Every structure is written in structure tokens, then in C-alpha cells.
Amino acid sequence: MESDPQDGWLLRLSGDWTISAGLPGIEPVERTLDQPVVPARLHIDASGVGRWDSALVRFVMATLEAAAQRDIQVETTGLPEGARRLVEMALAVPERAGARRVASKASFLESVGLAALNTASGGHAAVTFLGECALMFVRFLTGRATFRRVDLWLAIQQCGAEALPIVTIISLLVGLILAFVGAVQLEQFGAEIYVADLVGIAMTREMAAIMTGIALAGRTGAAFAANIGTMQGNEEIDALQTLGISAMDFLVLPRMLALMLMMPLLTIYADAVGILGGWLVGVGMLDISSTAYLQETQAGVGLTNVAIGVAKGTVFGAVVAFAGCLRGLQCGRNAAAVGQAATSAVVTGIVWIIALDAVFAILTNILGI
């Protein structure tokens, strides 16, 4: 590099600039530009360059970036015609946001502030989507919602019949576990018969609705998010809006109706399977007769417990569909975003299910039921 106080710096390049010949570093140029007295212009002379490929373009781009950081103008007319046009094309395309990692690490307060802003933004999006869902149900009840009945029946099949195997396995195992845990303690007092009350009340009031909701959050909620997210990436949702069709009515309504209709039935089914699991332990290990076990279950489990569980199941079904559709509509337009939307839908659905179950527990305690 040569210095000319009148015309600026002159950077002479010579030889072969190819990847196979080795990539030169930009450090000597940066050290020269960091000198106390630096002219405001830098000329690149590549008249002595022989063969070249992307190595030359990469070096020139790094030189341009280093000069821009020091407010130095760079003249690239001395480059070969092909290299100069490649550099111009690279400069003409704006860099995508987030494509370059920030070198400096954010401070603790900055991280807290960004997390607070993201939380507020997410809460605002959820409340907005909740309002759109309310308007959607108003349109449905007044007969103005636009959706295909076949989509509703398909969603019912996916949320109902196809979910029976996983609900059966989980509910049976939960019933077995509750019976085993109860038997260990109740055997100390000779009260093995009350295993039937423990399993029956726990399944109908709490575990059936919670475990079914969590299973569907991982199975159906993720599927909703991935399905809608893929449509978002393929611009199918934009096409619906162009045709004047509401995405809320066409995509969200059938899925939410299907889960709200199927979750109560799945909850009742999970109640029965869980009680069956407790019966297997009671009859097979605790020497309780089938008649005594079923009579004790009938006496301990009232319609109030069943109704509370069914009400929870309905709400949890709406929550799972809400989370899946929300994350799907918020999905980006690439494959990675679809995976992130599915994961976020599962996490959001499970967290909301647990939080709402705590709210139900407080309300039932206050009401004394």
C-alpha cells in the first residue's frame, strides 16, 4: 500500500488471487488504515492481478467494510470488470436483519429490557388473537362464518378417533401409578379399599383432563401449528386474504370447534380407562373384589367431580387449539420457522393448561365444590 497525501492511499494487488492459492488476510490493510494521518480516499489498483476468483471479491468486500468503519471512500474502478460488477452486485443487495451476529454481548439490563418488550409484544398478540377468536365465534353463531364442513369433520377425526391410542396408554398408566402410590400408604392402615376412591376422584377431577390436554398439545397442537405455518410459508394464507376469505374462519374455526367438541368425550374416556387401571391393581394385587371396587368407586366419585373434569377438558381443548393456531399464524416463511412454531405451540399449550388448572383449583376451593 502506497501513500499519496494529495490523492489518498493506493492499494496495489498483483499475482493470482484464487482460493487454491490461499486467501490473504485483511489485517495489514487495517493496520495501515489505523495510522494517525489517513487520507479520506483509497484507490484499488488490480492491474497486476492474473487469475482470480471469489477470493479477490471477498478481499475487496472486507477492504470496503474496513474502510467504511473509518469513513474512508474506496475507488474500485481499478478492479477487473468482472470483479467490479460482482462487488457492485454484492453492495446493491441489502443485508438481511439478523444475518450478521452482533459482536458485542448485550448487557444484563439490556437483556432484561428486551425480554420485557418481547413478553409485552407476545401478550399483546395473544390478546389480539383472543379478540379475533371471539369475533369468529360470533360470526359462526350468526351463520356468517366461511369454512368447509369437510375440514371440520377431518379435524374431528384427527382430534378424536386418531387420538384414542395415546389417550388410552397415558390414562391407563396414570391410573396404575395412582393405584400403586395409594396402595403403599393405605396398606399401612388396612384401608386398601379406598384406592378406588383415590383413583376415581383423581382421574375424574384432575388427571384425565390434564393428561389428555397435554397429550393433545404435543400431538394435535403441534400439528395445527405446523400445518398453518406451512401454509404461511407457501403464501396460501395470503391467497385466502386476496380472495376475501378470513383465515380465522377458514383455518382456525374448524380446528377450535373440533378440539372443543372432542376434548370432553376424550376426558370421559380417559376417566374410564384410568379407573380401569386402578381396578387392575386393586383386583390383581390388593385382593379387592371387582364388585367392592366398583361400588366404592361409584360411592366416592360423584357427578360433580365428573362435571368439573369435563369442564376442564373443554377449556383445555380450546387452549390447545388457540396455542397451535396462534403460533401457526405467527410462523415465518421458512422450514426452520415451522419447527419453531410447532415447538412453541406445544410449550405454550402445556404452560397454559397447568396455569388454568391452578385457576380451576382456586375457584373450586372458593366455591366449595
ZAVEX-375175 format. One line per 5 residues: number of its first residue (from 1); for each residue x negated, y, z of C-alpha. Coordinates in steps of 0.2 Angstrom, whole numbers, plus 5000, padded with zeros to 4 digits. Layout:
N
NUM> X Y Z ~ ...
//
This chain:
369
1> 5000 5000 5000 ~ 4993 5017 4995 ~ 4997 5034 5002 ~ 5001 5050 4992 ~ 5007 5064 5003
6> 5014 5073 4988 ~ 5024 5058 4980 ~ 5026 5046 4995 ~ 5020 5028 4998 ~ 5016 5017 4983
11> 5018 4998 4986 ~ 5009 4988 4973 ~ 5014 4970 4970 ~ 5004 4958 4960 ~ 5002 4939 4956
16> 5015 4926 4956 ~ 5030 4928 4968 ~ 5038 4911 4969 ~ 5044 4901 4984 ~ 5032 4887 4980
21> 5018 4899 4981 ~ 5023 4904 4999 ~ 5033 4919 5005 ~ 5023 4934 5011 ~ 5028 4942 5027
26> 5036 4960 5029 ~ 5025 4964 5044 ~ 5011 4973 5035 ~ 5024 4984 5027 ~ 5032 4988 5044
31> 5016 4992 5052 ~ 5012 5004 5038 ~ 5029 5012 5039 ~ 5027 5014 5058 ~ 5012 5026 5056
36> 5014 5044 5064 ~ 5014 5053 5047 ~ 5025 5044 5034 ~ 5032 5052 5018 ~ 5050 5051 5015
41> 5049 5040 4999 ~ 5042 5023 4995 ~ 5039 5018 4977 ~ 5038 4999 4972 ~ 5026 4995 4958
46> 5028 4977 4952 ~ 5019 4979 4935 ~ 5006 4966 4941 ~ 5019 4953 4945 ~ 5018 4937 4935
51> 5031 4923 4938 ~ 5044 4927 4951 ~ 5060 4920 4958 ~ 5071 4924 4973 ~ 5055 4926 4984
56> 5052 4943 4976 ~ 5070 4948 4978 ~ 5070 4943 4996 ~ 5054 4953 5000 ~ 5061 4968 4991
61> 5078 4967 5001 ~ 5068 4965 5018 ~ 5057 4981 5012 ~ 5073 4990 5009 ~ 5080 4986 5026
66> 5064 4991 5035 ~ 5064 5007 5025 ~ 5082 5011 5029 ~ 5079 5009 5048 ~ 5066 5023 5046
71> 5076 5034 5035 ~ 5064 5032 5020 ~ 5070 5031 5002 ~ 5064 5017 4991 ~ 5062 5018 4972
76> 5065 5001 4964 ~ 5063 5007 4946 ~ 5046 4998 4945 ~ 5053 4981 4948 ~ 5056 4969 4933
81> 5073 4972 4925 ~ 5080 4955 4931 ~ 5074 4958 4949 ~ 5080 4976 4949 ~ 5098 4970 4944
86> 5098 4957 4957 ~ 5094 4969 4970 ~ 5107 4981 4964 ~ 5120 4967 4965 ~ 5115 4962 4982
91> 5116 4980 4988 ~ 5133 4983 4979 ~ 5142 4968 4989 ~ 5146 4975 5007 ~ 5140 4964 5021
96> 5154 4954 5030 ~ 5158 4959 5048 ~ 5150 4947 5059 ~ 5139 4939 5046 ~ 5123 4946 5055
101> 5121 4942 5073 ~ 5118 4956 5085 ~ 5100 4955 5091 ~ 5103 4964 5107 ~ 5113 4955 5121
106> 5129 4964 5127 ~ 5128 4970 5145 ~ 5139 4962 5159 ~ 5151 4977 5159 ~ 5152 4977 5140
111> 5156 4959 5140 ~ 5170 4962 5154 ~ 5177 4976 5144 ~ 5178 4966 5128 ~ 5186 4951 5137
116> 5199 4963 5144 ~ 5203 4970 5127 ~ 5204 4953 5119 ~ 5216 4947 5133 ~ 5227 4963 5131
121> 5227 4960 5112 ~ 5232 4942 5114 ~ 5246 4946 5127 ~ 5252 4960 5115 ~ 5253 4947 5101
126> 5261 4934 5111 ~ 5275 4946 5117 ~ 5277 4952 5099 ~ 5279 4934 5093 ~ 5291 4931 5108
131> 5302 4945 5102 ~ 5302 4939 5084 ~ 5307 4922 5090 ~ 5322 4930 5100 ~ 5327 4939 5084
136> 5325 4922 5074 ~ 5337 4913 5086 ~ 5350 4927 5084 ~ 5349 4925 5065 ~ 5351 4906 5067
141> 5366 4908 5079 ~ 5374 4920 5067 ~ 5371 4909 5052 ~ 5359 4921 5043 ~ 5343 4911 5045
146> 5334 4904 5030 ~ 5327 4887 5032 ~ 5328 4870 5024 ~ 5338 4857 5034 ~ 5326 4843 5027
151> 5312 4852 5036 ~ 5322 4851 5052 ~ 5325 4833 5051 ~ 5307 4830 5046 ~ 5301 4839 5062
156> 5314 4830 5072 ~ 5307 4813 5066 ~ 5289 4819 5069 ~ 5293 4826 5087 ~ 5305 4812 5092
161> 5303 4794 5085 ~ 5285 4796 5080 ~ 5280 4802 5097 ~ 5288 4787 5106 ~ 5272 4776 5106
166> 5261 4789 5115 ~ 5275 4794 5127 ~ 5278 4775 5131 ~ 5260 4772 5135 ~ 5257 4788 5146
171> 5273 4786 5156 ~ 5271 4768 5159 ~ 5253 4771 5165 ~ 5259 4786 5176 ~ 5272 4775 5184
176> 5260 4761 5188 ~ 5247 4773 5195 ~ 5261 4782 5206 ~ 5266 4765 5212 ~ 5249 4759 5216
181> 5245 4775 5226 ~ 5261 4775 5236 ~ 5259 4756 5240 ~ 5242 4759 5248 ~ 5249 4771 5260
186> 5266 4764 5263 ~ 5260 4746 5266 ~ 5252 4753 5282 ~ 5269 4756 5289 ~ 5278 4741 5281
191> 5288 4753 5270 ~ 5284 4746 5253 ~ 5302 4748 5248 ~ 5300 4767 5247 ~ 5288 4765 5232
196> 5304 4765 5222 ~ 5309 4782 5229 ~ 5291 4789 5226 ~ 5290 4784 5208 ~ 5308 4788 5204
201> 5308 4806 5211 ~ 5290 4810 5205 ~ 5294 4804 5187 ~ 5311 4812 5185 ~ 5307 4828 5194
206> 5289 4832 5188 ~ 5278 4819 5179 ~ 5289 4814 5165 ~ 5292 4832 5159 ~ 5274 4837 5162
211> 5265 4822 5154 ~ 5277 4822 5139 ~ 5274 4840 5136 ~ 5255 4838 5137 ~ 5256 4823 5125
216> 5266 4833 5113 ~ 5255 4848 5115 ~ 5240 4838 5110 ~ 5249 4829 5096 ~ 5263 4840 5089
221> 5257 4857 5094 ~ 5240 4855 5086 ~ 5249 4848 5070 ~ 5260 4863 5069 ~ 5245 4875 5071
226> 5235 4865 5058 ~ 5250 4864 5046 ~ 5254 4883 5047 ~ 5236 4888 5047 ~ 5233 4878 5031
231> 5247 4887 5023 ~ 5240 4903 5029 ~ 5223 4899 5021 ~ 5232 4894 5005 ~ 5241 4910 5005
236> 5258 4901 5005 ~ 5265 4912 5019 ~ 5260 4927 5008 ~ 5270 4919 4994 ~ 5285 4917 5005
241> 5285 4935 5011 ~ 5283 4940 4992 ~ 5299 4931 4989 ~ 5308 4939 5003 ~ 5309 4924 5014
246> 5305 4926 5033 ~ 5291 4915 5038 ~ 5298 4914 5056 ~ 5315 4907 5049 ~ 5307 4895 5036
251> 5292 4889 5046 ~ 5294 4892 5065 ~ 5313 4889 5067 ~ 5314 4871 5062 ~ 5299 4866 5072
256> 5305 4875 5088 ~ 5323 4868 5086 ~ 5316 4850 5084 ~ 5305 4851 5099 ~ 5319 4859 5110
261> 5331 4845 5104 ~ 5319 4831 5106 ~ 5310 4835 5122 ~ 5325 4832 5134 ~ 5328 4815 5126
266> 5309 4811 5127 ~ 5309 4816 5145 ~ 5324 4805 5150 ~ 5315 4791 5140 ~ 5299 4794 5150
271> 5309 4793 5166 ~ 5315 4776 5162 ~ 5298 4770 5156 ~ 5289 4777 5172 ~ 5302 4769 5183
276> 5299 4753 5174 ~ 5280 4754 5178 ~ 5284 4757 5196 ~ 5296 4742 5195 ~ 5282 4731 5188
281> 5271 4735 5203 ~ 5285 4733 5216 ~ 5291 4717 5210 ~ 5274 4709 5204 ~ 5263 4715 5219
286> 5274 4721 5233 ~ 5286 4706 5233 ~ 5301 4718 5232 ~ 5316 4710 5223 ~ 5322 4718 5207
291> 5339 4722 5215 ~ 5332 4730 5230 ~ 5320 4741 5220 ~ 5334 4747 5208 ~ 5346 4750 5222
296> 5333 4760 5231 ~ 5329 4770 5215 ~ 5347 4774 5212 ~ 5349 4780 5230 ~ 5333 4790 5230
301> 5335 4798 5213 ~ 5350 4810 5211 ~ 5357 4819 5196 ~ 5349 4835 5202 ~ 5331 4828 5200
306> 5335 4822 5183 ~ 5343 4838 5178 ~ 5328 4848 5184 ~ 5316 4837 5174 ~ 5327 4838 5158
311> 5327 4857 5160 ~ 5308 4857 5162 ~ 5307 4846 5147 ~ 5317 4858 5136 ~ 5307 4873 5141
316> 5290 4864 5139 ~ 5296 4859 5121 ~ 5299 4877 5117 ~ 5282 4882 5124 ~ 5273 4869 5114
321> 5281 4874 5098 ~ 5278 4893 5102 ~ 5260 4890 5105 ~ 5257 4879 5090 ~ 5267 4891 5078
326> 5259 4907 5086 ~ 5241 4900 5083 ~ 5245 4894 5066 ~ 5251 4911 5060 ~ 5236 4919 5068
331> 5224 4907 5059 ~ 5211 4914 5047 ~ 5209 4909 5029 ~ 5195 4895 5030 ~ 5194 4877 5036
336> 5184 4882 5052 ~ 5199 4894 5057 ~ 5211 4880 5055 ~ 5202 4869 5068 ~ 5200 4883 5080
341> 5219 4887 5078 ~ 5223 4868 5082 ~ 5212 4868 5097 ~ 5218 4885 5104 ~ 5236 4879 5102
346> 5233 4863 5112 ~ 5224 4873 5126 ~ 5237 4887 5126 ~ 5251 4874 5127 ~ 5244 4865 5141
351> 5240 4880 5151 ~ 5257 4887 5149 ~ 5265 4871 5154 ~ 5256 4870 5170 ~ 5259 4888 5174
356> 5278 4886 5170 ~ 5279 4871 5181 ~ 5272 4881 5195 ~ 5285 4894 5192 ~ 5299 4880 5192
361> 5292 4873 5209 ~ 5293 4890 5217 ~ 5311 4893 5210 ~ 5317 4876 5216 ~ 5309 4879 5233
366> 5318 4896 5235 ~ 5335 4889 5229 ~ 5333 4873 5240 ~ 5335 4860 5226
//
